[in-house]
Amino acid sequence: MARAACARGRAFREELVDMKYGELVVGTKIQASLKIPQTSIHQDLKRHERAREELRLPFQNHLGCWVELGKINVGLGNIKGLDDAIFLYENMARMRPLPCVKQFTQLLSRVVNLKEYSAAICLFKDICNLGISVNEYTMNIAIDSCCLSNRVNDGFSILGLFFKRGCVPDGFTFSSLLKGLFRENRIIEAQELFQKIVRERLCELDVVTYGIVVYGLCKAGNTAMAIELLRVMEKGSCKPNIHIYSSVIDSLCKNRMIRLCLEDFR
C-alpha cells in the first residue's frame, strides 16, 4: 500500500507541476480548474527571463571591457617589432566598443620607439579614420614622426588639426617642427618660425627648444647667430646647458675659429 500511495503521489506531483531546467510549467488540469490561460504563463516566464538578462548584461559588458583592456595592456607590453604592433592595432580596431584614445596613443608611441616613423604616420591617419577623438598627446607623437621622417609639411598639417580641435600646441609641438625644418635644411623657415614663437609667445621656450635652434644654426654654419642666441639665453631666465655650449664650441672649432672660441669662452 505504501508503494501504491507513493506512486499516486508522484503522479499527482507530475500532474501539478513539472520542474525542468528551473522553469515552472503548470499542469494542464490545474490550469483548467483555475482557468489560467497557458499563453499568459509563458508570457510571464519570458518577461521574467528578459528581466534577468537585463540585470546580467551590464555586468557582462563591464567585465568584458576589463578583459579587453587587460588584453591590450598585455599586447602593448609584448610589442617587439612592427608586425606585433600592426597585429594588436587590427584587433583593437575590431573591438566594440572601440578602446579609448589613451590605448591608441600608447600603441602609436610604441611604433615611434621602434623608429618606424612612416608606419606611425599611417597608423595615426587610420586612427583618425576610425573616428577616435585624438588629443594633443596623440597629435604631438604624429608631428614628431613626420619631422623625423623628413615630412615636416605633414607635421604642419597636423598642427592645423590642433587648432581645429581646440587644442593648444606646446613646447614639444614647436620643438618638433623646428627640428624638422632644420633636418630638411630649411634654415630660413626655421628662423622665421622661432622668431614668431618668441614674438607672439606661442609657447614657453625651454632649454630643449633653444638647444634645437642653436644646434641647427651651428650645423648650417651660422655660428655667429648661434652665439648671439647663446648670449640672449645667458641674460634670460632659461640658461644654456653644457650641450648648447658644446654645440657652439664644436662649430667654432670646425670652422677654424679657435681664437674666437678662446676669447668668448675663457
C-alpha positions as CSV (number, residue, x, y, z in Angstrom):
1,M,0.0,0.0,0.0
2,A,2.8,2.4,0.8
3,R,4.3,1.7,-2.7
4,A,0.9,2.5,-4.3
5,A,0.5,5.7,-2.2
6,C,3.9,6.8,-3.4
7,A,3.0,6.1,-7.0
8,R,-0.2,8.1,-6.7
9,G,1.6,11.0,-5.0
10,R,4.3,11.0,-7.7
11,A,1.6,11.0,-10.4
12,F,-0.2,13.9,-8.7
13,R,3.0,15.9,-8.5
14,E,3.8,15.4,-12.1
15,E,0.3,16.4,-12.9
16,L,0.5,19.5,-10.8
17,V,4.0,20.8,-11.7
18,D,6.9,19.9,-13.9
19,M,10.2,21.4,-12.8
20,K,12.6,21.3,-15.7
21,Y,15.7,23.5,-16.1
22,G,14.4,25.9,-13.4
23,E,11.2,26.8,-15.4
24,L,7.8,26.3,-13.8
25,V,5.2,24.7,-16.1
26,V,1.8,24.4,-14.5
27,G,-0.1,21.1,-15.1
28,T,-2.8,21.3,-17.7
29,K,-5.6,20.0,-15.4
30,I,-4.7,22.5,-12.7
31,Q,-4.7,25.3,-15.3
32,A,-8.1,24.3,-16.4
33,S,-9.5,24.2,-12.9
34,L,-8.1,27.6,-12.1
35,K,-9.0,28.9,-15.6
36,I,-5.5,30.3,-16.2
37,P,-4.7,30.7,-19.9
38,Q,-1.5,28.8,-20.8
39,T,-0.2,31.7,-23.0
40,S,-0.2,34.2,-20.2
41,I,2.0,31.9,-18.1
42,H,4.5,31.6,-20.9
43,Q,4.5,35.4,-21.4
44,D,5.2,35.9,-17.7
45,L,8.1,33.4,-17.8
46,K,9.6,35.1,-20.9
47,R,9.2,38.5,-19.2
48,H,11.0,37.3,-16.1
49,E,13.7,35.8,-18.2
50,R,14.2,39.1,-20.1
51,A,14.4,40.9,-16.7
52,R,17.2,38.5,-15.6
53,E,19.1,39.1,-18.8
54,E,18.8,42.8,-18.4
55,L,20.3,42.6,-15.0
56,R,23.0,40.3,-16.2
57,L,24.1,42.2,-19.3
58,P,25.6,45.3,-17.7
59,F,27.9,43.2,-15.6
60,Q,28.9,41.0,-18.6
61,N,29.7,44.1,-20.6
62,H,31.6,45.7,-17.8
63,L,33.6,42.5,-17.3
64,G,34.2,42.2,-21.0
65,C,35.6,45.7,-21.1
66,W,38.0,44.9,-18.3
67,V,39.1,41.7,-20.1
68,E,39.7,43.5,-23.4
69,L,41.6,46.3,-21.6
70,G,43.8,43.6,-20.0
71,K,44.5,42.1,-23.4
72,I,45.5,45.5,-24.8
73,N,47.9,46.2,-21.9
74,V,49.5,42.8,-22.3
75,G,49.8,43.3,-26.0
76,L,51.4,46.7,-25.6
77,G,54.0,45.2,-23.3
78,N,54.8,42.4,-25.8
79,I,55.5,44.5,-28.9
80,K,58.9,43.5,-30.2
81,G,58.5,44.7,-33.8
82,L,56.2,46.4,-36.3
83,D,54.3,43.2,-37.0
84,D,53.3,42.9,-33.4
85,A,52.1,46.5,-33.3
86,I,50.0,46.0,-36.5
87,F,48.5,42.8,-35.2
88,L,47.5,44.5,-32.0
89,Y,46.1,47.5,-33.8
90,E,43.9,45.3,-36.1
91,N,42.5,43.6,-33.0
92,M,41.8,46.9,-31.3
93,A,40.1,48.3,-34.4
94,R,37.7,45.3,-34.4
95,M,36.7,45.7,-30.8
96,R,33.2,47.1,-30.0
97,P,33.2,49.5,-28.3
98,L,36.5,50.8,-29.6
99,P,39.3,51.3,-27.0
100,C,39.8,54.8,-25.7
101,V,42.3,57.3,-27.2
102,K,44.8,56.5,-24.5
103,Q,45.3,52.9,-25.7
104,F,45.7,54.1,-29.3
105,T,48.2,56.8,-28.2
106,Q,50.2,54.2,-26.3
107,L,50.3,52.0,-29.3
108,L,51.4,54.9,-31.5
109,S,54.2,55.7,-29.1
110,R,55.4,52.1,-29.2
111,V,55.7,52.3,-33.0
112,V,57.7,55.5,-32.8
113,N,60.0,53.9,-30.2
114,L,60.7,51.2,-32.9
115,K,61.7,54.1,-35.2
116,E,59.0,53.1,-37.7
117,Y,58.1,56.7,-38.3
118,S,56.3,56.3,-41.7
119,A,54.3,53.4,-40.2
120,A,53.4,55.7,-37.2
121,I,52.1,58.4,-39.6
122,C,49.9,55.9,-41.5
123,L,48.7,54.5,-38.2
124,F,47.7,58.0,-37.0
125,K,45.7,58.6,-40.1
126,D,43.9,55.3,-39.7
127,I,43.1,56.0,-36.1
128,C,41.5,59.3,-37.2
129,N,39.5,57.4,-39.8
130,L,38.2,55.1,-37.1
131,G,36.5,58.2,-35.5
132,I,38.8,58.2,-32.5
133,S,38.9,61.7,-31.0
134,V,42.7,62.2,-30.9
135,N,44.1,64.5,-28.3
136,E,47.2,66.7,-28.1
137,Y,49.4,63.8,-27.0
138,T,48.4,61.8,-30.0
139,M,49.0,64.7,-32.4
140,N,52.4,65.6,-30.8
141,I,53.6,62.0,-31.4
142,A,52.3,62.2,-35.0
143,I,54.0,65.6,-35.6
144,D,57.3,64.2,-34.2
145,S,57.0,61.2,-36.5
146,C,56.5,63.5,-39.5
147,C,59.5,65.6,-38.7
148,L,61.8,62.6,-38.0
149,S,60.8,61.1,-41.4
150,N,61.5,64.4,-43.3
151,R,57.9,65.2,-43.8
152,V,57.6,68.4,-41.9
153,N,54.8,69.7,-44.2
154,D,52.6,66.9,-42.9
155,G,53.6,68.0,-39.5
156,F,52.3,71.5,-40.1
157,S,49.0,69.9,-41.5
158,I,48.6,68.2,-38.1
159,L,49.3,71.5,-36.4
160,G,46.2,72.8,-38.2
161,L,44.3,69.9,-36.6
162,F,45.4,71.2,-33.2
163,F,43.5,74.5,-33.8
164,K,40.6,72.7,-35.4
165,R,40.1,70.6,-32.3
166,G,40.6,73.5,-29.9
167,C,43.9,72.1,-28.6
168,V,46.8,74.3,-27.7
169,P,50.3,73.4,-29.1
170,D,53.0,73.3,-26.5
171,G,56.8,73.5,-26.5
172,F,57.1,69.9,-27.7
173,T,55.0,70.7,-30.7
174,F,57.1,73.6,-31.9
175,S,60.4,71.9,-30.9
176,S,59.5,69.0,-33.2
177,L,58.6,71.4,-36.1
178,L,61.8,73.4,-35.6
179,K,63.8,70.1,-35.6
180,G,62.1,69.0,-38.8
181,L,62.8,72.3,-40.6
182,F,66.5,72.1,-39.7
183,R,66.7,68.4,-40.7
184,E,65.4,69.4,-44.2
185,N,67.9,72.3,-44.3
186,R,65.1,74.9,-44.4
187,I,67.1,77.3,-42.2
188,I,65.3,80.5,-43.1
189,E,61.9,79.0,-42.4
190,A,63.1,77.6,-39.1
191,Q,64.4,81.1,-38.1
192,E,61.1,82.7,-39.0
193,L,59.2,80.1,-37.0
194,F,61.4,80.6,-34.0
195,Q,61.0,84.4,-34.2
196,K,57.3,84.0,-34.5
197,I,57.2,81.8,-31.4
198,V,59.2,84.4,-29.4
199,R,57.3,87.4,-30.7
200,E,53.8,86.0,-30.3
201,R,54.7,83.9,-27.2
202,L,53.1,80.8,-28.7
203,C,54.7,78.6,-26.1
204,E,57.1,78.8,-23.2
205,L,60.6,78.3,-24.5
206,D,62.8,75.8,-22.6
207,V,66.4,74.7,-22.9
208,V,65.3,71.9,-25.3
209,T,63.8,74.3,-27.8
210,Y,66.8,76.7,-27.6
211,G,69.1,73.7,-28.0
212,I,67.4,72.6,-31.2
213,V,67.8,76.1,-32.7
214,V,71.4,76.5,-31.6
215,Y,72.4,73.1,-32.9
216,G,70.6,73.7,-36.2
217,L,72.3,77.1,-36.7
218,C,75.7,75.6,-35.9
219,K,75.2,72.7,-38.3
220,A,74.1,75.1,-41.0
221,G,77.4,77.1,-40.5
222,N,75.6,80.1,-39.0
223,T,77.7,80.1,-35.8
224,A,77.5,83.9,-35.3
225,M,73.7,83.7,-34.9
226,A,74.0,80.7,-32.6
227,I,76.4,82.7,-30.3
228,E,74.0,85.6,-30.4
229,L,71.2,83.4,-29.2
230,L,73.5,81.9,-26.6
231,R,74.1,85.4,-25.2
232,V,70.3,86.0,-25.1
233,M,69.9,82.8,-23.1
234,E,72.7,83.8,-20.6
235,K,70.8,87.1,-19.9
236,G,67.4,85.5,-19.6
237,S,65.8,83.0,-17.2
238,C,66.5,79.9,-19.4
239,K,70.2,79.4,-19.0
240,P,72.2,77.3,-21.6
241,N,73.4,73.9,-20.6
242,I,76.5,72.0,-21.4
243,H,75.1,70.6,-24.6
244,I,74.4,74.0,-26.0
245,Y,77.9,75.3,-25.2
246,S,79.3,72.1,-26.7
247,S,77.4,72.7,-30.0
248,V,78.8,76.3,-30.3
249,I,82.4,75.3,-29.3
250,D,82.3,72.4,-31.7
251,S,81.1,74.6,-34.6
252,L,83.8,77.3,-33.9
253,C,86.5,74.6,-33.9
254,K,85.2,73.1,-37.1
255,N,85.2,76.5,-38.8
256,R,88.8,77.1,-37.6
257,M,87.7,79.9,-35.3
258,I,89.7,78.7,-32.3
259,R,90.9,82.1,-31.3
260,L,87.3,83.4,-31.2
261,C,86.4,80.3,-29.2
262,L,89.0,81.0,-26.6
263,E,88.0,84.7,-26.4
264,D,84.4,84.0,-26.0
265,F,84.5,81.1,-23.5
266,R,87.6,81.8,-21.5
